[in-house]
């Protein structure tokens, strides 16, 4: 994975969260959180691949991705079910 591709992915995650936050409709908000989640999962894939190819250890980054993923899931869930 090129450094530029990784930077684009890492920028798209918070950019989509920010854009979704400002949307008025709940479905629009969740759609942008889902796009951010997709970019996050792509980052996870590339980190696993770099580890498998022996380019370096990145267990801390993978842990952080998992934490962000949980937060995005919880936030999306709370948007869709605001009374729970």
Backbone as a printed PyTorch tensor [residue, N CA C, xyz], in Angstrom:
tensor([[[  0.8460,  -1.1710,   0.0000],
         [  0.0000,   0.0000,   0.0000],
         [  0.8900,   1.2320,   0.0000]],

        [[  0.6000,   2.1470,  -0.8770],
         [  1.4140,   3.3480,  -0.9300],
         [  1.0990,   4.2410,   0.2610]],

        [[  2.0820,   5.0420,   0.6340],
         [  1.8700,   5.9800,   1.7310],
         [  0.7530,   6.9600,   1.4280]],

        [[  0.6390,   7.3500,   0.1570],
         [ -0.4080,   8.3030,  -0.2280],
         [ -1.7940,   7.6940,  -0.0530]],

        [[ -1.9650,   6.4320,  -0.4350],
         [ -3.2560,   5.7620,  -0.2830],
         [ -3.6280,   5.6810,   1.1960]],

        [[ -2.6700,   5.3250,   2.0400],
         [ -2.9280,   5.2310,   3.4830],
         [ -3.3000,   6.5910,   4.0530]],

        [[ -2.6280,   7.6450,   3.6230],
         [ -2.9640,   8.9910,   4.1010],
         [ -4.3710,   9.3610,   3.6710]],

        [[ -4.7400,   9.0660,   2.4210],
         [ -6.0890,   9.3820,   1.9530],
         [ -7.1340,   8.6640,   2.7850]],

        [[ -6.8950,   7.3990,   3.0980],
         [ -7.8340,   6.6470,   3.9350],
         [ -7.9290,   7.2480,   5.3250]],

        [[ -6.7840,   7.5640,   5.9030],
         [ -6.7980,   8.0990,   7.2670],
         [ -7.4480,   9.4730,   7.3260]],

        [[ -7.3710,  10.2500,   6.2590],
         [ -8.0490,  11.5450,   6.2250],
         [ -9.5460,  11.3890,   6.0140]],

        [[ -9.9440,  10.3580,   5.2640],
         [-11.3620,  10.2130,   4.9380],
         [-12.1940,   9.8000,   6.1500]],

        [[-11.5990,   9.1140,   7.1060],
         [-12.3520,   8.6700,   8.2810],
         [-12.8800,   9.8630,   9.0720]],

        [[-12.0270,  10.7590,   9.5720],
         [-12.5660,  11.8980,  10.3240],
         [-13.3480,  12.8750,   9.4510]],

        [[-12.9920,  12.9570,   8.1620],
         [-13.7290,  13.8610,   7.2690],
         [-15.1770,  13.4060,   7.1290]],

        [[-15.3960,  12.0980,   6.9760],
         [-16.7620,  11.5930,   6.8660],
         [-17.5190,  11.7020,   8.1820]],

        [[-16.8330,  11.4990,   9.2890],
         [-17.4800,  11.6800,  10.5970],
         [-17.9190,  13.1310,  10.7490]],

        [[-17.0530,  14.0580,  10.3960],
         [-17.3760,  15.4850,  10.5080],
         [-18.5320,  15.8700,   9.5990]],

        [[-18.4750,  15.3930,   8.3740],
         [-19.5360,  15.7250,   7.4330],
         [-20.8720,  15.1260,   7.8880]],

        [[-20.8380,  13.8930,   8.3530],
         [-22.0540,  13.2590,   8.8330],
         [-22.6350,  13.9520,  10.0500]],

        [[-21.7680,  14.4320,  10.9140],
         [-22.2230,  15.1090,  12.1310],
         [-23.0910,  16.3190,  11.8010]],

        [[-22.7780,  17.0040,  10.7300],
         [-23.5140,  18.2220,  10.3620],
         [-24.7790,  17.9490,   9.5580]],

        [[-25.0000,  16.7160,   9.1440],
         [-26.2080,  16.4070,   8.3890],
         [-27.4200,  16.4940,   9.3000]],

        [[-28.5250,  16.9270,   8.7440],
         [-29.7420,  17.1100,   9.5460],
         [-30.5050,  15.8070,   9.7680]],

        [[-30.6100,  14.9870,   8.7440],
         [-31.3760,  13.7520,   8.8550],
         [-30.5570,  12.6190,   9.4660]],

        [[-31.2110,  11.8090,  10.2860],
         [-30.5120,  10.7070,  10.9370],
         [-29.9670,   9.6890,   9.9380]],

        [[-30.7250,   9.4060,   8.8880],
         [-30.2300,   8.4410,   7.9020],
         [-28.9980,   8.9690,   7.1800]],

        [[-28.9650,  10.2770,   6.9000],
         [-27.7620,  10.8740,   6.3030],
         [-26.5850,  10.7640,   7.2630]],

        [[-26.8200,  11.0540,   8.5390],
         [-25.7470,  10.9630,   9.5370],
         [-25.1690,   9.5500,   9.5610]],

        [[-26.0490,   8.5580,   9.6210],
         [-25.6010,   7.1740,   9.7070],
         [-24.8890,   6.7480,   8.4260]],

        [[-25.3380,   7.2460,   7.2890],
         [-24.6780,   6.9090,   6.0210],
         [-23.2150,   7.3520,   6.0440]],

        [[-22.9480,   8.5470,   6.5440],
         [-21.5650,   9.0220,   6.6010],
         [-20.7460,   8.2650,   7.6460]],

        [[-21.3830,   7.8570,   8.7410],
         [-20.6750,   7.0300,   9.7190],
         [-20.3210,   5.6830,   9.0890]],

        [[-21.2150,   5.1580,   8.2470],
         [-20.9630,   3.9020,   7.5600],
         [-19.8180,   4.0290,   6.5670]],

        [[-19.7520,   5.1460,   5.8740],
         [-18.6350,   5.3860,   4.9470],
         [-17.3230,   5.4540,   5.7250]],

        [[-17.3460,   6.1430,   6.8690],
         [-16.1520,   6.2120,   7.7200],
         [-15.7530,   4.8230,   8.1920]],

        [[-16.7450,   4.0000,   8.5550],
         [-16.4830,   2.6320,   8.9990],
         [-15.8330,   1.8290,   7.8710]],

        [[-16.3000,   2.0220,   6.6480],
         [-15.6940,   1.3290,   5.5050],
         [-14.2380,   1.7110,   5.3130]],

        [[-13.9360,   2.9820,   5.4300],
         [-12.5380,   3.4350,   5.3180],
         [-11.6940,   2.8790,   6.4530]],

        [[-12.2760,   2.8200,   7.6330],
         [-11.5760,   2.2610,   8.7850],
         [-11.2510,   0.7880,   8.5600]],

        [[-12.2060,   0.0530,   8.0160],
         [-11.9750,  -1.3670,   7.7440],
         [-10.9280,  -1.5620,   6.6540]],

        [[-10.8930,  -0.6660,   5.6960],
         [ -9.8520,  -0.7410,   4.6680],
         [ -8.4790,  -0.4970,   5.2910]],

        [[ -8.3980,   0.4530,   6.2000],
         [ -7.1350,   0.6840,   6.9230],
         [ -6.7300,  -0.5600,   7.7030]],

        [[ -7.7250,  -1.1850,   8.3510],
         [ -7.4350,  -2.4050,   9.1170],
         [ -6.8430,  -3.4840,   8.1870]],

        [[ -7.4550,  -3.6440,   7.0340],
         [ -6.9590,  -4.6340,   6.0780],
         [ -5.5020,  -4.3640,   5.7150]],

        [[ -5.1810,  -3.1130,   5.3950],
         [ -3.8160,  -2.8040,   4.9900],
         [ -2.8240,  -2.9850,   6.1300]],

        [[ -3.2500,  -2.7120,   7.3610],
         [ -2.3550,  -2.9530,   8.4990],
         [ -2.1020,  -4.4420,   8.6930]],

        [[ -3.1490,  -5.2500,   8.5350],
         [ -2.9770,  -6.7000,   8.6330],
         [ -2.0530,  -7.1870,   7.5200]],

        [[ -2.2480,  -6.6770,   6.3230],
         [ -1.4120,  -7.0710,   5.1880],
         [  0.0510,  -6.7010,   5.4240]],

        [[  0.3130,  -5.4860,   5.8940],
         [  1.7070,  -5.0900,   6.1280],
         [  2.3500,  -5.9680,   7.1930]],

        [[  1.5630,  -6.3480,   8.1960],
         [  2.0830,  -7.2540,   9.2190],
         [  2.3760,  -8.6290,   8.6120]],

        [[  1.4360,  -9.1480,   7.8240],
         [  1.6140, -10.4690,   7.2040],
         [  2.8060, -10.5000,   6.2550]],

        [[  3.0640,  -9.4000,   5.5940],
         [  4.1910,  -9.3300,   4.6620],
         [  5.5210,  -9.0530,   5.3620]],

        [[  5.4500,  -8.8510,   6.6800],
         [  6.6710,  -8.6550,   7.4520],
         [  7.2340,  -7.2530,   7.4120]],

        [[  6.4080,  -6.2790,   7.0690],
         [  6.8900,  -4.9010,   6.9990],
         [  6.9220,  -4.2100,   8.3490]],

        [[  6.3460,  -4.8080,   9.3480],
         [  6.3960,  -4.2050,  10.6720],
         [  5.2190,  -4.6350,  11.5210]],

        [[  5.3880,  -4.4520,  12.8010],
         [  4.3320,  -4.7780,  13.7580],
         [  3.4570,  -3.5500,  13.9500]],

        [[  2.1740,  -3.7760,  14.0740],
         [  1.2620,  -2.6440,  14.2260],
         [  0.0810,  -3.0040,  15.1240]],

        [[  0.3400,  -3.8060,  16.1360],
         [ -0.7410,  -4.2680,  17.0130],
         [ -1.4170,  -3.0980,  17.7300]],

        [[ -0.6690,  -2.0680,  18.0920],
         [ -1.2830,  -0.9150,  18.7710],
         [ -2.2340,  -0.1780,  17.8280]],

        [[ -1.8420,  -0.0350,  16.5740],
         [ -2.7270,   0.6080,  15.6050],
         [ -3.9840,  -0.2180,  15.3710]],

        [[ -3.8380,  -1.5220,  15.3090],
         [ -5.0010,  -2.3890,  15.1320],
         [ -5.9400,  -2.2910,  16.3310]],

        [[ -5.3790,  -2.1870,  17.5230],
         [ -6.1980,  -1.9980,  18.7250],
         [ -6.9550,  -0.6810,  18.6500]],

        [[ -6.2810,   0.3740,  18.2350],
         [ -6.9330,   1.6820,  18.1210],
         [ -8.0310,   1.6630,  17.0650]],

        [[ -7.8090,   0.9800,  15.9600],
         [ -8.8400,   0.8620,  14.9290],
         [-10.0620,   0.1470,  15.4940]],

        [[ -9.8320,  -0.8930,  16.2760],
         [-10.9480,  -1.6200,  16.8850],
         [-11.7440,  -0.7100,  17.8310]],

        [[-11.0540,   0.1170,  18.5870],
         [-11.7270,   1.0400,  19.5060],
         [-12.5560,   2.0690,  18.7420]],

        [[-11.9960,   2.6210,  17.6800],
         [-12.7310,   3.5910,  16.8620],
         [-13.9310,   2.9260,  16.2120]],

        [[-13.7580,   1.6990,  15.7670],
         [-14.8530,   0.9580,  15.1570],
         [-16.0070,   0.7810,  16.1430]],

        [[-15.6930,   0.4340,  17.3710],
         [-16.7250,   0.2830,  18.4090],
         [-17.4470,   1.6080,  18.6590]],

        [[-16.6990,   2.6940,  18.6920],
         [-17.3130,   4.0090,  18.9030],
         [-18.2510,   4.3800,  17.7570]],

        [[-17.8110,   4.1240,  16.5210],
         [-18.6600,   4.4260,  15.3710],
         [-19.9300,   3.5810,  15.3880]],

        [[-19.7970,   2.3120,  15.7330],
         [-20.9700,   1.4380,  15.8240],
         [-21.9380,   1.9490,  16.8780]],

        [[-21.4170,   2.3140,  18.0320],
         [-22.2730,   2.8030,  19.1210],
         [-22.9430,   4.1210,  18.7400]],

        [[-22.1930,   5.0050,  18.1130],
         [-22.7580,   6.2960,  17.7150],
         [-23.8490,   6.1030,  16.6710]],

        [[-23.5890,   5.2670,  15.6860],
         [-24.5930,   5.0010,  14.6550],
         [-25.8370,   4.3790,  15.2720]],

        [[-25.6370,   3.4600,  16.1810],
         [-26.7700,   2.8360,  16.8540],
         [-27.5910,   3.8230,  17.6550]],

        [[-26.9190,   4.7460,  18.3070],
         [-27.6420,   5.7360,  19.1070],
         [-28.4020,   6.7320,  18.2260]],

        [[-27.9110,   6.9680,  17.0340],
         [-28.6310,   7.8480,  16.1020],
         [-29.9060,   7.1640,  15.6260]],

        [[-29.7990,   5.8870,  15.3290],
         [-30.9600,   5.1550,  14.7930],
         [-31.9970,   4.8130,  15.8610]],

        [[-31.5460,   4.6730,  17.1120],
         [-32.4760,   4.3610,  18.2120],
         [-32.2520,   5.3580,  19.3480]],

        [[-32.7040,   6.6050,  19.1660],
         [-32.4010,   7.6580,  20.1430],
         [-33.0350,   7.4530,  21.5090]],

        [[-34.0650,   6.6170,  21.6140],
         [-34.7420,   6.4320,  22.8930],
         [-34.1180,   5.3580,  23.7590]],

        [[-33.1380,   4.6370,  23.2390],
         [-32.5600,   3.5550,  24.0390],
         [-31.3320,   4.0030,  24.7870]]])
